[in-house]
Amino acid sequence: MNRDTRTPGIVILALFFVFGTLASGLAALMLLLPGTPLDVLWHLNLHAREGFLTLGRWAVLLMLTVCFVCAAAAVGLWLGRRWGFWTAIVILTVNLVADTISSLFLQDWRTLIGLPIAGLMIAYLLKKRTIFIS
């Protein structure tokens, strides 16, 4: 995919996954280095910090995995590769399922906002699937 065929929507989705890469990488760093000035960022989501602490060192591996997969989706979408398309679809689907489970079983109603957003992103990618090459 070149600059002329890359749609604004694909650019936005690629940047969305860049943000996911940075956020998950920062979370992994904060979990690896507790007690640093970065800890103030946990105030943005104290519930996440508590959840990560219960996972112990597995939380770092989880966040590094999310970081890598988001980076792969961002690069793949930017380059217009089919593997980037499928990586993005899988990430968004997993997020959609997780938000659904979170809202139903944990009664975390804030996660409901993610359902239409992820659904619209998936729908957009499916609509544009023909622009992705092998």
N, CA and C atoms as an extended XYZ file, in Angstrom:
402
Properties=species:S:1:pos:R:3:atomname:S:1:resname:S:1:resid:I:1 pbc="F F F"
N         0.874       -1.177        0.000 N   MET     1
C         0.000        0.000        0.000 CA  MET     1
C         0.905        1.219        0.000 C   MET     1
N         0.609        2.127       -0.871 N   ASN     2
C         1.387        3.351       -0.875 CA  ASN     2
C         0.546        4.499       -0.321 C   ASN     2
N         1.173        5.633       -0.243 N   ARG     3
C         0.524        6.806        0.345 CA  ARG     3
C        -0.787        7.156       -0.375 C   ARG     3
N        -0.855        6.926       -1.681 N   ASP     4
C        -2.039        7.268       -2.461 CA  ASP     4
C        -3.213        6.332       -2.201 C   ASP     4
N        -2.935        5.074       -1.839 N   THR     5
C        -4.024        4.124       -1.634 CA  THR     5
C        -4.380        3.929       -0.167 C   THR     5
N        -3.575        4.458        0.747 N   ARG     6
C        -3.841        4.332        2.182 CA  ARG     6
C        -4.970        5.289        2.549 C   ARG     6
N        -6.080        4.752        3.045 N   THR     7
C        -7.229        5.595        3.379 CA  THR     7
C        -7.021        6.286        4.724 C   THR     7
N        -7.673        7.411        4.938 N   PRO     8
C        -7.565        8.083        6.246 CA  PRO     8
C        -7.994        7.168        7.404 C   PRO     8
N        -8.992        6.335        7.159 N   GLY     9
C        -9.447        5.420        8.205 CA  GLY     9
C        -8.382        4.416        8.603 C   GLY     9
N        -7.651        3.904        7.632 N   ILE    10
C        -6.567        2.955        7.917 CA  ILE    10
C        -5.444        3.659        8.662 C   ILE    10
N        -5.143        4.890        8.288 N   VAL    11
C        -4.133        5.679        9.006 CA  VAL    11
C        -4.547        5.842       10.465 C   VAL    11
N        -5.809        6.189       10.695 N   ILE    12
C        -6.308        6.368       12.069 CA  ILE    12
C        -6.215        5.064       12.849 C   ILE    12
N        -6.590        3.944       12.225 N   LEU    13
C        -6.497        2.655       12.912 CA  LEU    13
C        -5.046        2.283       13.210 C   LEU    13
N        -4.145        2.554       12.270 N   ALA    14
C        -2.729        2.279       12.519 CA  ALA    14
C        -2.235        3.108       13.703 C   ALA    14
N        -2.631        4.377       13.754 N   LEU    15
C        -2.234        5.238       14.883 CA  LEU    15
C        -2.870        4.772       16.192 C   LEU    15
N        -4.083        4.252       16.123 N   PHE    16
C        -4.731        3.675       17.302 CA  PHE    16
C        -3.882        2.533       17.864 C   PHE    16
N        -3.367        1.679       16.980 N   PHE    17
C        -2.533        0.573       17.437 CA  PHE    17
C        -1.146        1.047       17.884 C   PHE    17
N        -0.652        2.151       17.338 N   VAL    18
C         0.588        2.756       17.853 CA  VAL    18
C         0.355        3.202       19.292 C   VAL    18
N        -0.791        3.839       19.544 N   PHE    19
C        -1.118        4.242       20.910 CA  PHE    19
C        -1.185        3.021       21.824 C   PHE    19
N        -1.802        1.930       21.349 N   GLY    20
C        -1.859        0.696       22.139 CA  GLY    20
C        -0.475        0.151       22.442 C   GLY    20
N         0.419        0.274       21.469 N   THR    21
C         1.804       -0.161       21.656 CA  THR    21
C         2.472        0.651       22.763 C   THR    21
N         2.316        1.961       22.689 N   LEU    22
C         2.947        2.837       23.685 CA  LEU    22
C         2.345        2.639       25.073 C   LEU    22
N         1.026        2.531       25.143 N   ALA    23
C         0.353        2.377       26.443 CA  ALA    23
C         0.720        1.048       27.106 C   ALA    23
N         0.707       -0.034       26.333 N   SER    24
C         1.036       -1.336       26.917 CA  SER    24
C         2.522       -1.435       27.248 C   SER    24
N         3.361       -0.818       26.436 N   GLY    25
C         4.791       -0.794       26.748 CA  GLY    25
C         5.079       -0.015       28.018 C   GLY    25
N         4.385        1.110       28.175 N   LEU    26
C         4.538        1.898       29.396 CA  LEU    26
C         4.037        1.128       30.613 C   LEU    26
N         2.923        0.422       30.458 N   ALA    27
C         2.397       -0.386       31.573 CA  ALA    27
C         3.405       -1.467       31.961 C   ALA    27
N         4.012       -2.118       30.968 N   ALA    28
C         5.019       -3.142       31.257 CA  ALA    28
C         6.203       -2.530       32.001 C   ALA    28
N         6.633       -1.361       31.559 N   LEU    29
C         7.747       -0.671       32.216 CA  LEU    29
C         7.398       -0.309       33.662 C   LEU    29
N         6.187        0.179       33.874 N   MET    30
C         5.772        0.554       35.234 CA  MET    30
C         5.668       -0.672       36.132 C   MET    30
N         5.295       -1.816       35.560 N   LEU    31
C         5.233       -3.050       36.345 CA  LEU    31
C         6.626       -3.580       36.651 C   LEU    31
N         7.546       -3.392       35.718 N   LEU    32
C         8.930       -3.842       35.933 CA  LEU    32
C         9.681       -2.966       36.922 C   LEU    32
N         9.328       -1.671       36.944 N   LEU    33
C        10.047       -0.715       37.786 CA  LEU    33
C         9.094       -0.027       38.766 C   LEU    33
N         8.583       -0.767       39.743 N   PRO    34
C         7.670       -0.127       40.704 CA  PRO    34
C         8.422        0.849       41.606 C   PRO    34
N         7.703        1.824       42.111 N   GLY    35
C         8.294        2.778       43.033 CA  GLY    35
C         9.009        3.931       42.358 C   GLY    35
N         8.843        4.071       41.061 N   THR    36
C         9.458        5.180       40.333 CA  THR    36
C         8.428        6.304       40.182 C   THR    36
N         8.859        7.464       39.735 N   PRO    37
C         7.901        8.557       39.498 CA  PRO    37
C         6.798        8.183       38.494 C   PRO    37
N         7.030        7.147       37.687 N   LEU    38
C         6.007        6.709       36.746 CA  LEU    38
C         4.754        6.165       37.449 C   LEU    38
N         4.904        5.752       38.704 N   ASP    39
C         3.776        5.184       39.433 CA  ASP    39
C         2.589        6.133       39.532 C   ASP    39
N         2.833        7.417       39.414 N   VAL    40
C         1.732        8.380       39.471 CA  VAL    40
C         0.729        8.126       38.337 C   VAL    40
N         1.186        7.533       37.242 N   LEU    41
C         0.296        7.244       36.118 CA  LEU    41
C        -0.753        6.191       36.441 C   LEU    41
N        -0.511        5.370       37.470 N   TRP    42
C        -1.513        4.372       37.864 CA  TRP    42
C        -2.798        5.029       38.347 C   TRP    42
N        -2.725        6.289       38.741 N   HIS    43
C        -3.933        6.987       39.189 CA  HIS    43
C        -4.954        7.134       38.061 C   HIS    43
N        -4.502        6.967       36.826 N   LEU    44
C        -5.433        7.000       35.703 CA  LEU    44
C        -6.351        5.784       35.700 C   LEU    44
N        -5.851        4.667       36.258 N   ASN    45
C        -6.651        3.443       36.310 CA  ASN    45
C        -6.147        2.550       37.451 C   ASN    45
N        -6.581        2.850       38.654 N   LEU    46
C        -6.149        2.082       39.826 CA  LEU    46
C        -6.637        0.638       39.767 C   LEU    46
N        -7.795        0.415       39.157 N   HIS    47
C        -8.350       -0.928       39.032 CA  HIS    47
C        -7.415       -1.815       38.204 C   HIS    47
N        -6.837       -1.258       37.155 N   ALA    48
C        -5.904       -2.024       36.318 CA  ALA    48
C        -4.668       -2.405       37.119 C   ALA    48
N        -4.168       -1.478       37.894 N   ARG    49
C        -2.976       -1.764       38.704 CA  ARG    49
C        -3.240       -2.907       39.667 C   ARG    49
N        -4.386       -2.873       40.318 N   GLU    50
C        -4.739       -3.949       41.249 CA  GLU    50
C        -4.817       -5.291       40.527 C   GLU    50
N        -5.432       -5.291       39.349 N   GLY    51
C        -5.527       -6.523       38.574 CA  GLY    51
C        -4.170       -7.048       38.147 C   GLY    51
N        -3.295       -6.158       37.721 N   PHE    52
C        -1.958       -6.565       37.310 CA  PHE    52
C        -1.159       -7.106       38.492 C   PHE    52
N        -1.315       -6.500       39.651 N   LEU    53
C        -0.576       -6.957       40.822 CA  LEU    53
C        -0.967       -8.373       41.212 C   LEU    53
N        -2.233       -8.739       41.000 N   THR    54
C        -2.652      -10.111       41.321 CA  THR    54
C        -2.031      -11.124       40.354 C   THR    54
N        -1.670      -10.687       39.163 N   LEU    55
C        -1.039      -11.578       38.188 CA  LEU    55
C         0.455      -11.752       38.431 C   LEU    55
N         1.033      -10.859       39.219 N   GLY    56
C         2.465      -10.933       39.488 CA  GLY    56
C         3.274      -10.654       38.226 C   GLY    56
N         4.352      -11.409       38.045 N   ARG    57
C         5.248      -11.199       36.886 CA  ARG    57
C         4.580      -11.556       35.564 C   ARG    57
N         3.503      -12.338       35.612 N   TRP    58
C         2.784      -12.662       34.377 CA  TRP    58
C         2.205      -11.403       33.736 C   TRP    58
N         1.933      -10.400       34.555 N   ALA    59
C         1.380       -9.151       34.022 CA  ALA    59
C         2.369       -8.473       33.073 C   ALA    59
N         3.650       -8.557       33.406 N   VAL    60
C         4.679       -7.964       32.535 CA  VAL    60
C         4.688       -8.693       31.197 C   VAL    60
N         4.662      -10.019       31.244 N   LEU    61
C         4.644      -10.802       30.009 CA  LEU    61
C         3.389      -10.487       29.191 C   LEU    61
N         2.257      -10.354       29.853 N   LEU    62
C         1.010      -10.017       29.169 CA  LEU    62
C         1.122       -8.662       28.470 C   LEU    62
N         1.611       -7.665       29.181 N   MET    63
C         1.721       -6.326       28.604 CA  MET    63
C         2.750       -6.261       27.483 C   MET    63
N         3.836       -7.007       27.608 N   LEU    64
C         4.823       -7.045       26.530 CA  LEU    64
C         4.249       -7.740       25.295 C   LEU    64
N         3.428       -8.764       25.517 N   THR    65
C         2.760       -9.439       24.404 CA  THR    65
C         1.797       -8.492       23.707 C   THR    65
N         0.991       -7.774       24.494 N   VAL    66
C         0.063       -6.800       23.925 CA  VAL    66
C         0.837       -5.731       23.155 C   VAL    66
N         1.940       -5.284       23.710 N   CYS    67
C         2.780       -4.274       23.063 CA  CYS    67
C         3.261       -4.768       21.703 C   CYS    67
N         3.781       -5.983       21.659 N   PHE    68
C         4.292       -6.550       20.416 CA  PHE    68
C         3.184       -6.723       19.386 C   PHE    68
N         2.032       -7.242       19.815 N   VAL    69
C         0.940       -7.505       18.880 CA  VAL    69
C         0.351       -6.195       18.346 C   VAL    69
N         0.226       -5.199       19.212 N   CYS    70
C        -0.261       -3.886       18.739 CA  CYS    70
C         0.724       -3.266       17.750 C   CYS    70
N         2.004       -3.408       18.022 N   ALA    71
C         3.008       -2.884       17.091 CA  ALA    71
C         2.913       -3.595       15.747 C   ALA    71
N         2.723       -4.907       15.782 N   ALA    72
C         2.578       -5.669       14.541 CA  ALA    72
C         1.346       -5.207       13.766 C   ALA    72
N         0.237       -5.001       14.458 N   ALA    73
C        -0.984       -4.533       13.788 CA  ALA    73
C        -0.765       -3.155       13.172 C   ALA    73
N        -0.109       -2.264       13.906 N   ALA    74
C         0.140       -0.909       13.392 CA  ALA    74
C         0.986       -0.953       12.122 C   ALA    74
N         2.067       -1.702       12.154 N   VAL    75
C         2.957       -1.799       10.991 CA  VAL    75
C         2.232       -2.482        9.831 C   VAL    75
N         1.543       -3.570       10.129 N   GLY    76
C         0.840       -4.296        9.078 CA  GLY    76
C        -0.246       -3.477        8.413 C   GLY    76
N        -0.996       -2.720        9.205 N   LEU    77
C        -2.019       -1.853        8.621 CA  LEU    77
C        -1.380       -0.748        7.789 C   LEU    77
N        -0.334       -0.158        8.315 N   TRP    78
C         0.346        0.939        7.610 CA  TRP    78
C         0.878        0.470        6.252 C   TRP    78
N         1.406       -0.741        6.243 N   LEU    79
C         1.980       -1.277        5.002 CA  LEU    79
C         0.922       -1.913        4.099 C   LEU    79
N        -0.296       -2.053        4.627 N   GLY    80
C        -1.374       -2.635        3.830 CA  GLY    80
C        -1.251       -4.134        3.644 C   GLY    80
N        -0.700       -4.806        4.632 N   ARG    81
C        -0.495       -6.249        4.543 CA  ARG    81
C        -1.691       -7.010        5.128 C   ARG    81
N        -1.971       -8.143        4.511 N   ARG    82
C        -3.090       -8.965        4.971 CA  ARG    82
C        -2.882       -9.443        6.406 C   ARG    82
N        -1.638       -9.769        6.779 N   TRP    83
C        -1.378      -10.207        8.149 CA  TRP    83
C        -1.650       -9.082        9.142 C   TRP    83
N        -1.430       -7.848        8.737 N   GLY    84
C        -1.753       -6.713        9.599 CA  GLY    84
C        -3.251       -6.562        9.775 C   GLY    84
N        -3.989       -6.782        8.678 N   PHE    85
C        -5.450       -6.768        8.722 CA  PHE    85
C        -5.946       -7.806        9.720 C   PHE    85
N        -5.461       -9.058        9.587 N   TRP    86
C        -5.931      -10.130       10.474 CA  TRP    86
C        -5.477       -9.923       11.915 C   TRP    86
N        -4.293       -9.393       12.105 N   THR    87
C        -3.830       -9.104       13.472 CA  THR    87
C        -4.750       -8.083       14.129 C   THR    87
N        -5.096       -7.034       13.402 N   ALA    88
C        -5.999       -6.008       13.926 CA  ALA    88
C        -7.376       -6.589       14.222 C   ALA    88
N        -7.896       -7.423       13.319 N   ILE    89
C        -9.207       -8.049       13.520 CA  ILE    89
C        -9.193       -8.903       14.790 C   ILE    89
N        -8.148       -9.699       14.974 N   VAL    90
C        -8.062      -10.561       16.161 CA  VAL    90
C        -7.982       -9.725       17.437 C   VAL    90
N        -7.147       -8.700       17.446 N   ILE    91
C        -7.017       -7.839       18.634 CA  ILE    91
C        -8.368       -7.206       18.984 C   ILE    91
N        -9.023       -6.646       17.991 N   LEU    92
C       -10.303       -5.980       18.236 CA  LEU    92
C       -11.379       -6.966       18.681 C   LEU    92
N       -11.365       -8.186       18.121 N   THR    93
C       -12.339       -9.203       18.520 CA  THR    93
C       -12.098       -9.656       19.954 C   THR    93
N       -10.842       -9.888       20.307 N   VAL    94
C       -10.511      -10.265       21.693 CA  VAL    94
C       -10.947       -9.152       22.644 C   VAL    94
N       -10.706       -7.916       22.277 N   ASN    95
C       -11.111       -6.783       23.108 CA  ASN    95
C       -12.636       -6.725       23.244 C   ASN    95
N       -13.339       -6.978       22.157 N   LEU    96
C       -14.804       -6.973       22.161 CA  LEU    96
C       -15.338       -8.050       23.110 C   LEU    96
N       -14.782       -9.244       23.027 N   VAL    97
C       -15.200      -10.344       23.904 CA  VAL    97
C       -14.863      -10.025       25.356 C   VAL    97
N       -13.666       -9.493       25.595 N   ALA    98
C       -13.258       -9.153       26.966 CA  ALA    98
C       -14.154       -8.072       27.563 C   ALA    98
N       -14.490       -7.064       26.772 N   ASP    99
C       -15.388       -6.015       27.262 CA  ASP    99
C       -16.776       -6.574       27.576 C   ASP    99
N       -17.246       -7.491       26.745 N   THR   100
C       -18.545       -8.114       26.984 CA  THR   100
C       -18.530       -8.914       28.280 C   THR   100
N       -17.506       -9.722       28.470 N   ILE   101
C       -17.387      -10.523       29.697 CA  ILE   101
C       -17.266       -9.619       30.910 C   ILE   101
N       -16.478       -8.572       30.782 N   SER   102
C       -16.278       -7.633       31.887 CA  SER   102
C       -17.581       -6.964       32.291 C   SER   102
N       -18.373       -6.601       31.312 N   SER   103
C       -19.634       -5.931       31.642 CA  SER   103
C       -20.655       -6.906       32.220 C   SER   103
N       -20.713       -8.118       31.689 N   LEU   104
C       -21.711       -9.085       32.140 CA  LEU   104
C       -21.372       -9.719       33.484 C   LEU   104
N       -20.134      -10.178       33.627 N   PHE   105
C       -19.777      -10.940       34.818 CA  PHE   105
C       -19.194      -10.104       35.941 C   PHE   105
N       -18.486       -9.046       35.600 N   LEU   106
C       -17.896       -8.189       36.626 CA  LEU   106
C       -18.732       -6.936       36.864 C   LEU   106
N       -19.767       -6.779       36.071 N   GLN   107
C       -20.653       -5.617       36.131 CA  GLN   107
C       -19.879       -4.305       36.061 C   GLN   107
N       -18.853       -4.319       35.224 N   ASP   108
C       -18.085       -3.103       34.955 CA  ASP   108
C       -18.709       -2.447       33.738 C   ASP   108
N       -19.706       -1.617       33.968 N   TRP   109
C       -20.509       -1.054       32.897 CA  TRP   109
C       -19.733       -0.072       32.031 C   TRP   109
N       -18.611        0.426       32.520 N   ARG   110
C       -17.788        1.337       31.713 CA  ARG   110
C       -17.255        0.658       30.464 C   ARG   110
N       -17.100       -0.652       30.515 N   THR   111
C       -16.544       -1.363       29.365 CA  THR   111
C       -17.536       -1.433       28.204 C   THR   111
N       -18.788       -1.130       28.465 N   LEU   112
C       -19.788       -1.169       27.393 CA  LEU   112
C       -19.475       -0.172       26.278 C   LEU   112
N       -18.785        0.908       26.601 N   ILE   113
C       -18.444        1.902       25.583 CA  ILE   113
C       -17.533        1.301       24.508 C   ILE   113
N       -16.760        0.304       24.885 N   GLY   114
C       -15.853       -0.322       23.938 CA  GLY   114
C       -16.548       -1.194       22.903 C   GLY   114
N       -17.754       -1.664       23.206 N   LEU   115
C       -18.441       -2.574       22.281 CA  LEU   115
C       -18.765       -1.930       20.937 C   LEU   115
N       -19.451       -0.783       20.907 N   PRO   116
C       -19.723       -0.200       19.590 CA  PRO   116
C       -18.458        0.312       18.892 C   PRO   116
N       -17.491        0.760       19.668 N   ILE   117
C       -16.249        1.271       19.065 CA  ILE   117
C       -15.504        0.134       18.375 C   ILE   117
N       -15.309       -0.978       19.086 N   ALA   118
C       -14.622       -2.127       18.482 CA  ALA   118
C       -15.432       -2.671       17.315 C   ALA   118
N       -16.744       -2.714       17.472 N   GLY   119
C       -17.597       -3.194       16.383 CA  GLY   119
C       -17.473       -2.350       15.130 C   GLY   119
N       -17.430       -1.032       15.303 N   LEU   120
C       -17.278       -0.139       14.146 CA  LEU   120
C       -15.900       -0.287       13.500 C   LEU   120
N       -14.877       -0.462       14.323 N   MET   121
C       -13.533       -0.652       13.765 CA  MET   121
C       -13.455       -1.946       12.960 C   MET   121
N       -14.031       -3.014       13.499 N   ILE   122
C       -14.044       -4.296       12.790 CA  ILE   122
C       -14.819       -4.164       11.485 C   ILE   122
N       -15.987       -3.533       11.552 N   ALA   123
C       -16.807       -3.352       10.349 CA  ALA   123
C       -16.048       -2.561        9.289 C   ALA   123
N       -15.352       -1.517        9.713 N   TYR   124
C       -14.587       -0.703        8.760 CA  TYR   124
C       -13.480       -1.535        8.104 C   TYR   124
N       -12.748       -2.285        8.923 N   LEU   125
C       -11.678       -3.111        8.370 CA  LEU   125
C       -12.229       -4.143        7.391 C   LEU   125
N       -13.344       -4.760        7.749 N   LEU   126
C       -13.938       -5.751        6.853 CA  LEU   126
C       -14.376       -5.110        5.533 C   LEU   126
N       -14.875       -3.902        5.607 N   LYS   127
C       -15.287       -3.188        4.398 CA  LYS   127
C       -14.078       -2.888        3.496 C   LYS   127
N       -12.940       -2.623        4.098 N   LYS   128
C       -11.728       -2.253        3.353 CA  LYS   128
C       -10.792       -3.437        3.114 C   LYS   128
N       -11.220       -4.640        3.409 N   ARG   129
C       -10.321       -5.798        3.365 CA  ARG   129
C        -9.668       -6.036        2.001 C   ARG   129
N       -10.297       -5.580        0.940 N   THR   130
C        -9.741       -5.823       -0.395 CA  THR   130
C        -8.486       -5.004       -0.694 C   THR   130
N        -8.216       -3.974        0.111 N   ILE   131
C        -7.015       -3.171       -0.148 CA  ILE   131
C        -5.759       -3.783        0.455 C   ILE   131
N        -5.934       -4.831        1.266 N   PHE   132
C        -4.780       -5.449        1.911 CA  PHE   132
C        -4.229       -6.558        1.021 C   PHE   132
N        -2.898       -6.544        0.877 N   ILE   133
C        -2.240       -7.516        0.009 CA  ILE   133
C        -1.501       -8.541        0.862 C   ILE   133
N        -1.109       -9.618        0.241 N   SER   134
C        -0.400      -10.707        0.952 CA  SER   134
C         0.941      -10.292        1.474 C   SER   134
